[in-house]
Amino acid sequence: MTLDDLKKLTPVELDFISAHIYKLVKDRVTEDTKNEENFNHDPDCCPHCGSLSFIKYGFNKGKQKYYCKDCNKFFS
């Protein structure tokens, strides 16, 4: 993808790509990464659609449950 291709994208598409790049960088595993760091954090975006519009929605088997306002799916 070139810079000209990025200029053609809508703001929603750019936000989607940006959220996924941020998640990939944040979740990167390094030699000093601990398991606790991988599992005890709030999500950055919906794993189904990449949306940033989600809310906490109770618990499921002791894990925080979330609801995505864009794709109407639940995730933990």
A tleap script that builds the chain and sets N, CA, C and O, in Angstrom:
source leaprc.protein.ff14SB
mol = sequence {
  NMET THR LEU ASP ASP LEU LYS LYS LEU THR
  PRO VAL GLU LEU ASP PHE ILE SER ALA HIE
  ILE TYR LYS LEU VAL LYS ASP ARG VAL THR
  GLU ASP THR LYS ASN GLU GLU ASN PHE ASN
  HIE ASP PRO ASP CYS CYS PRO HIE CYS GLY
  SER LEU SER PHE ILE LYS TYR GLY PHE ASN
  LYS GLY LYS GLN LYS TYR TYR CYS LYS ASP
  CYS ASN LYS PHE PHE CSER
}
set mol.1.N position { 0.851 -1.167 0.000 }
set mol.1.CA position { 0.000 0.000 0.000 }
set mol.1.C position { 0.898 1.231 0.000 }
set mol.1.O position { 1.844 1.323 0.783 }
set mol.2.N position { 0.599 2.156 -0.867 }
set mol.2.CA position { 1.399 3.372 -0.983 }
set mol.2.C position { 0.720 4.526 -0.249 }
set mol.2.O position { -0.414 4.404 0.216 }
set mol.3.N position { 1.419 5.624 -0.156 }
set mol.3.CA position { 0.872 6.817 0.482 }
set mol.3.C position { -0.351 7.321 -0.287 }
set mol.3.O position { -1.306 7.806 0.320 }
set mol.4.N position { -0.328 7.211 -1.615 }
set mol.4.CA position { -1.489 7.627 -2.420 }
set mol.4.C position { -2.705 6.763 -2.110 }
set mol.4.O position { -3.829 7.265 -2.100 }
set mol.5.N position { -2.497 5.466 -1.856 }
set mol.5.CA position { -3.602 4.581 -1.498 }
set mol.5.C position { -4.215 4.995 -0.163 }
set mol.5.O position { -5.435 4.969 0.005 }
set mol.6.N position { -3.355 5.377 0.788 }
set mol.6.CA position { -3.847 5.805 2.105 }
set mol.6.C position { -4.675 7.085 2.000 }
set mol.6.O position { -5.648 7.261 2.734 }
set mol.7.N position { -4.294 7.961 1.104 }
set mol.7.CA position { -5.024 9.219 0.938 }
set mol.7.C position { -6.438 8.999 0.404 }
set mol.7.O position { -7.309 9.848 0.592 }
set mol.8.N position { -6.668 7.871 -0.255 }
set mol.8.CA position { -7.980 7.569 -0.833 }
set mol.8.C position { -8.939 6.954 0.189 }
set mol.8.O position { -10.139 6.864 -0.071 }
set mol.9.N position { -8.428 6.534 1.338 }
set mol.9.CA position { -9.262 5.876 2.338 }
set mol.9.C position { -10.121 6.886 3.098 }
set mol.9.O position { -9.750 8.050 3.253 }
set mol.10.N position { -11.262 6.420 3.562 }
set mol.10.CA position { -12.143 7.268 4.373 }
set mol.10.C position { -11.597 7.342 5.795 }
set mol.10.O position { -10.784 6.504 6.186 }
set mol.11.N position { -12.032 8.331 6.571 }
set mol.11.CA position { -11.582 8.416 7.969 }
set mol.11.C position { -11.915 7.147 8.776 }
set mol.11.O position { -11.138 6.750 9.645 }
set mol.12.N position { -13.042 6.522 8.499 }
set mol.12.CA position { -13.420 5.295 9.208 }
set mol.12.C position { -12.438 4.176 8.872 }
set mol.12.O position { -12.013 3.433 9.757 }
set mol.13.N position { -12.079 4.056 7.602 }
set mol.13.CA position { -11.116 3.031 7.187 }
set mol.13.C position { -9.743 3.279 7.809 }
set mol.13.O position { -9.064 2.338 8.222 }
set mol.14.N position { -9.339 4.541 7.873 }
set mol.14.CA position { -8.055 4.879 8.492 }
set mol.14.C position { -8.057 4.560 9.986 }
set mol.14.O position { -7.063 4.064 10.517 }
set mol.15.N position { -9.170 4.844 10.663 }
set mol.15.CA position { -9.285 4.509 12.092 }
set mol.15.C position { -9.202 3.004 12.299 }
set mol.15.O position { -8.564 2.542 13.245 }
set mol.16.N position { -9.840 2.239 11.423 }
set mol.16.CA position { -9.825 0.787 11.504 }
set mol.16.C position { -8.400 0.258 11.370 }
set mol.16.O position { -7.966 -0.567 12.174 }
set mol.17.N position { -7.679 0.723 10.368 }
set mol.17.CA position { -6.295 0.295 10.158 }
set mol.17.C position { -5.418 0.725 11.316 }
set mol.17.O position { -4.587 -0.048 11.793 }
set mol.18.N position { -5.597 1.949 11.769 }
set mol.18.CA position { -4.805 2.473 12.879 }
set mol.18.C position { -5.015 1.656 14.149 }
set mol.18.O position { -4.057 1.355 14.860 }
set mol.19.N position { -6.258 1.299 14.434 }
set mol.19.CA position { -6.560 0.507 15.633 }
set mol.19.C position { -5.887 -0.856 15.576 }
set mol.19.O position { -5.375 -1.343 16.584 }
set mol.20.N position { -5.888 -1.469 14.408 }
set mol.20.CA position { -5.270 -2.785 14.275 }
set mol.20.C position { -3.746 -2.712 14.360 }
set mol.20.O position { -3.118 -3.589 14.955 }
set mol.21.N position { -3.156 -1.697 13.781 }
set mol.21.CA position { -1.705 -1.529 13.886 }
set mol.21.C position { -1.320 -1.289 15.340 }
set mol.21.O position { -0.354 -1.871 15.834 }
set mol.22.N position { -2.078 -0.430 16.029 }
set mol.22.CA position { -1.803 -0.164 17.437 }
set mol.22.C position { -1.882 -1.442 18.264 }
set mol.22.O position { -1.027 -1.686 19.115 }
set mol.23.N position { -2.908 -2.261 18.014 }
set mol.23.CA position { -3.077 -3.515 18.747 }
set mol.23.C position { -1.919 -4.473 18.475 }
set mol.23.O position { -1.421 -5.116 19.399 }
set mol.24.N position { -1.487 -4.575 17.224 }
set mol.24.CA position { -0.364 -5.447 16.892 }
set mol.24.C position { 0.907 -5.021 17.610 }
set mol.24.O position { 1.647 -5.861 18.121 }
set mol.25.N position { 1.161 -3.728 17.649 }
set mol.25.CA position { 2.361 -3.221 18.312 }
set mol.25.C position { 2.266 -3.416 19.818 }
set mol.25.O position { 3.236 -3.823 20.456 }
set mol.26.N position { 1.092 -3.123 20.391 }
set mol.26.CA position { 0.913 -3.240 21.842 }
set mol.26.C position { 1.006 -4.684 22.323 }
set mol.26.O position { 1.574 -4.951 23.382 }
set mol.27.N position { 0.447 -5.619 21.546 }
set mol.27.CA position { 0.408 -7.017 21.946 }
set mol.27.C position { 1.652 -7.801 21.536 }
set mol.27.O position { 1.719 -9.013 21.743 }
set mol.28.N position { 2.613 -7.131 20.970 }
set mol.28.CA position { 3.836 -7.795 20.528 }
set mol.28.C position { 4.510 -8.499 21.707 }
set mol.28.O position { 4.668 -7.919 22.781 }
set mol.29.N position { 4.892 -9.718 21.498 }
set mol.29.CA position { 5.546 -10.497 22.550 }
set mol.29.C position { 7.055 -10.308 22.422 }
set mol.29.O position { 7.629 -10.466 21.345 }
set mol.30.N position { 7.671 -9.972 23.528 }
set mol.30.CA position { 9.121 -9.825 23.566 }
set mol.30.C position { 9.693 -10.798 24.581 }
set mol.30.O position { 8.941 -11.490 25.268 }
set mol.31.N position { 10.995 -10.859 24.682 }
set mol.31.CA position { 11.633 -11.798 25.608 }
set mol.31.C position { 11.233 -11.547 27.050 }
set mol.31.O position { 11.157 -12.489 27.839 }
set mol.32.N position { 10.975 -10.290 27.414 }
set mol.32.CA position { 10.648 -9.976 28.807 }
set mol.32.C position { 9.137 -9.835 29.039 }
set mol.32.O position { 8.723 -9.360 30.097 }
set mol.33.N position { 8.319 -10.234 28.081 }
set mol.33.CA position { 6.867 -10.186 28.252 }
set mol.33.C position { 6.427 -11.280 29.214 }
set mol.33.O position { 6.868 -12.426 29.122 }
set mol.34.N position { 5.550 -10.904 30.140 }
set mol.34.CA position { 5.023 -11.863 31.105 }
set mol.34.C position { 3.619 -12.264 30.691 }
set mol.34.O position { 2.918 -11.486 30.044 }
set mol.35.N position { 3.201 -13.462 31.053 }
set mol.35.CA position { 1.849 -13.904 30.722 }
set mol.35.C position { 0.798 -12.963 31.278 }
set mol.35.O position { -0.207 -12.697 30.620 }
set mol.36.N position { 1.015 -12.461 32.473 }
set mol.36.CA position { 0.065 -11.558 33.115 }
set mol.36.C position { -0.190 -10.327 32.249 }
set mol.36.O position { -1.316 -9.834 32.188 }
set mol.37.N position { 0.851 -9.828 31.579 }
set mol.37.CA position { 0.704 -8.648 30.736 }
set mol.37.C position { -0.169 -8.942 29.516 }
set mol.37.O position { -0.817 -8.040 28.984 }
set mol.38.N position { -0.188 -10.187 29.076 }
set mol.38.CA position { -0.972 -10.538 27.898 }
set mol.38.C position { -2.455 -10.688 28.198 }
set mol.38.O position { -3.281 -10.502 27.303 }
set mol.39.N position { -2.813 -11.017 29.430 }
set mol.39.CA position { -4.200 -11.343 29.732 }
set mol.39.C position { -4.930 -10.328 30.600 }
set mol.39.O position { -6.161 -10.313 30.601 }
set mol.40.N position { -4.236 -9.500 31.320 }
set mol.40.CA position { -4.886 -8.579 32.248 }
set mol.40.C position { -4.878 -7.150 31.726 }
set mol.40.O position { -4.300 -6.262 32.353 }
set mol.41.N position { -5.513 -6.925 30.588 }
set mol.41.CA position { -5.646 -5.562 30.080 }
set mol.41.C position { -6.965 -5.422 29.327 }
set mol.41.O position { -7.523 -6.393 28.817 }
set mol.42.N position { -7.436 -4.198 29.277 }
set mol.42.CA position { -8.669 -3.923 28.539 }
set mol.42.C position { -8.363 -3.937 27.040 }
set mol.42.O position { -7.272 -3.540 26.631 }
set mol.43.N position { -9.295 -4.380 26.232 }
set mol.43.CA position { -9.059 -4.414 24.781 }
set mol.43.C position { -8.999 -3.003 24.201 }
set mol.43.O position { -9.588 -2.067 24.741 }
set mol.44.N position { -8.281 -2.875 23.101 }
set mol.44.CA position { -8.170 -1.588 22.417 }
set mol.44.C position { -9.260 -1.416 21.370 }
set mol.44.O position { -9.661 -0.298 21.045 }
set mol.45.N position { -9.733 -2.550 20.848 }
set mol.45.CA position { -10.763 -2.498 19.826 }
set mol.45.C position { -11.526 -3.819 19.809 }
set mol.45.O position { -11.094 -4.804 20.407 }
set mol.46.N position { -12.644 -3.828 19.130 }
set mol.46.CA position { -13.454 -5.039 19.003 }
set mol.46.C position { -12.679 -6.055 18.162 }
set mol.46.O position { -12.216 -5.713 17.074 }
set mol.47.N position { -12.526 -7.291 18.634 }
set mol.47.CA position { -11.792 -8.287 17.853 }
set mol.47.C position { -12.555 -8.747 16.607 }
set mol.47.O position { -11.964 -9.352 15.713 }
set mol.48.N position { -13.847 -8.471 16.539 }
set mol.48.CA position { -14.647 -8.896 15.396 }
set mol.48.C position { -14.577 -7.901 14.245 }
set mol.48.O position { -14.383 -8.285 13.092 }
set mol.49.N position { -14.737 -6.604 14.569 }
set mol.49.CA position { -14.814 -5.605 13.500 }
set mol.49.C position { -13.759 -4.501 13.622 }
set mol.49.O position { -13.617 -3.683 12.713 }
set mol.50.N position { -13.023 -4.470 14.729 }
set mol.50.CA position { -11.993 -3.449 14.910 }
set mol.50.C position { -12.510 -2.121 15.422 }
set mol.50.O position { -11.753 -1.155 15.510 }
set mol.51.N position { -13.779 -2.058 15.758 }
set mol.51.CA position { -14.391 -0.815 16.217 }
set mol.51.C position { -13.836 -0.390 17.575 }
set mol.51.O position { -13.428 -1.217 18.391 }
set mol.52.N position { -13.834 0.911 17.787 }
set mol.52.CA position { -13.423 1.461 19.076 }
set mol.52.C position { -14.629 1.770 19.955 }
set mol.52.O position { -14.476 2.257 21.075 }
set mol.53.N position { -15.829 1.487 19.448 }
set mol.53.CA position { -17.078 1.770 20.172 }
set mol.53.C position { -17.586 0.518 20.868 }
set mol.53.O position { -18.416 -0.211 20.324 }
set mol.54.N position { -17.087 0.274 22.066 }
set mol.54.CA position { -17.572 -0.867 22.839 }
set mol.54.C position { -17.665 -0.465 24.302 }
set mol.54.O position { -17.018 0.483 24.746 }
set mol.55.N position { -18.488 -1.210 25.047 }
set mol.55.CA position { -18.699 -0.905 26.455 }
set mol.55.C position { -18.551 -2.177 27.288 }
set mol.55.O position { -18.700 -3.291 26.784 }
set mol.56.N position { -18.258 -1.987 28.562 }
set mol.56.CA position { -18.231 -3.124 29.477 }
set mol.56.C position { -19.666 -3.602 29.654 }
set mol.56.O position { -20.592 -2.794 29.731 }
set mol.57.N position { -19.847 -4.941 29.719 }
set mol.57.CA position { -21.198 -5.489 29.744 }
set mol.57.C position { -21.261 -6.694 30.674 }
set mol.57.O position { -21.694 -7.773 30.266 }
set mol.58.N position { -20.833 -6.517 31.919 }
set mol.58.CA position { -20.908 -7.589 32.898 }
set mol.58.C position { -19.711 -8.521 32.843 }
set mol.58.O position { -18.643 -8.166 32.344 }
set mol.59.N position { -19.917 -9.733 33.374 }
set mol.59.CA position { -18.841 -10.710 33.455 }
set mol.59.C position { -19.308 -12.047 32.929 }
set mol.59.O position { -20.498 -12.358 32.970 }
set mol.60.N position { -18.362 -12.845 32.430 }
set mol.60.CA position { -18.628 -14.193 31.956 }
set mol.60.C position { -17.530 -15.097 32.510 }
set mol.60.O position { -16.371 -14.995 32.108 }
set mol.61.N position { -17.902 -15.979 33.433 }
set mol.61.CA position { -16.942 -16.887 34.082 }
set mol.61.C position { -15.774 -16.120 34.701 }
set mol.61.O position { -14.619 -16.535 34.599 }
set mol.62.N position { -16.092 -14.998 35.342 }
set mol.62.CA position { -15.079 -14.210 36.029 }
set mol.62.C position { -14.284 -13.266 35.152 }
set mol.62.O position { -13.450 -12.518 35.663 }
set mol.63.N position { -14.512 -13.277 33.856 }
set mol.63.CA position { -13.801 -12.386 32.934 }
set mol.63.C position { -14.710 -11.237 32.528 }
set mol.63.O position { -15.915 -11.416 32.353 }
set mol.64.N position { -14.124 -10.063 32.382 }
set mol.64.CA position { -14.888 -8.900 31.932 }
set mol.64.C position { -15.463 -9.174 30.550 }
set mol.64.O position { -14.765 -9.690 29.678 }
set mol.65.N position { -16.724 -8.832 30.349 }
set mol.65.CA position { -17.406 -9.024 29.078 }
set mol.65.C position { -17.636 -7.644 28.456 }
set mol.65.O position { -17.909 -6.677 29.168 }
set mol.66.N position { -17.526 -7.557 27.139 }
set mol.66.CA position { -17.704 -6.302 26.421 }
set mol.66.C position { -18.755 -6.473 25.334 }
set mol.66.O position { -18.982 -7.576 24.836 }
set mol.67.N position { -19.401 -5.349 24.971 }
set mol.67.CA position { -20.392 -5.333 23.902 }
set mol.67.C position { -19.979 -4.276 22.884 }
set mol.67.O position { -19.755 -3.117 23.232 }
set mol.68.N position { -19.882 -4.689 21.624 }
set mol.68.CA position { -19.517 -3.755 20.550 }
set mol.68.C position { -20.777 -3.087 20.024 }
set mol.68.O position { -21.731 -3.761 19.636 }
set mol.69.N position { -20.775 -1.760 20.014 }
set mol.69.CA position { -21.931 -0.999 19.551 }
set mol.69.C position { -22.058 -0.997 18.024 }
set mol.69.O position { -23.133 -0.706 17.498 }
set mol.70.N position { -20.985 -1.315 17.313 }
set mol.70.CA position { -21.035 -1.285 15.857 }
set mol.70.C position { -21.470 -2.613 15.245 }
set mol.70.O position { -22.322 -2.631 14.356 }
set mol.71.N position { -20.896 -3.730 15.709 }
set mol.71.CA position { -21.261 -5.022 15.109 }
set mol.71.C position { -22.219 -5.821 15.987 }
set mol.71.O position { -22.638 -6.918 15.617 }
set mol.72.N position { -22.571 -5.262 17.169 }
set mol.72.CA position { -23.532 -5.891 18.091 }
set mol.72.C position { -23.099 -7.263 18.573 }
set mol.72.O position { -23.942 -8.125 18.825 }
set mol.73.N position { -21.792 -7.481 18.706 }
set mol.73.CA position { -21.289 -8.756 19.209 }
set mol.73.C position { -20.669 -8.571 20.583 }
set mol.73.O position { -20.269 -7.468 20.953 }
set mol.74.N position { -20.593 -9.661 21.333 }
set mol.74.CA position { -19.979 -9.663 22.655 }
set mol.74.C position { -18.612 -10.310 22.572 }
set mol.74.O position { -18.381 -11.191 21.744 }
set mol.75.N position { -17.704 -9.870 23.436 }
set mol.75.CA position { -16.396 -10.501 23.519 }
set mol.75.C position { -15.830 -10.324 24.918 }
set mol.75.O position { -16.262 -9.448 25.667 }
set mol.76.N position { -14.864 -11.160 25.261 }
set mol.76.CA position { -14.213 -11.099 26.582 }
set mol.76.C position { -12.742 -10.803 26.422 }
set mol.76.O position { -12.019 -10.711 27.414 }
savepdb mol mol.pdb
quit
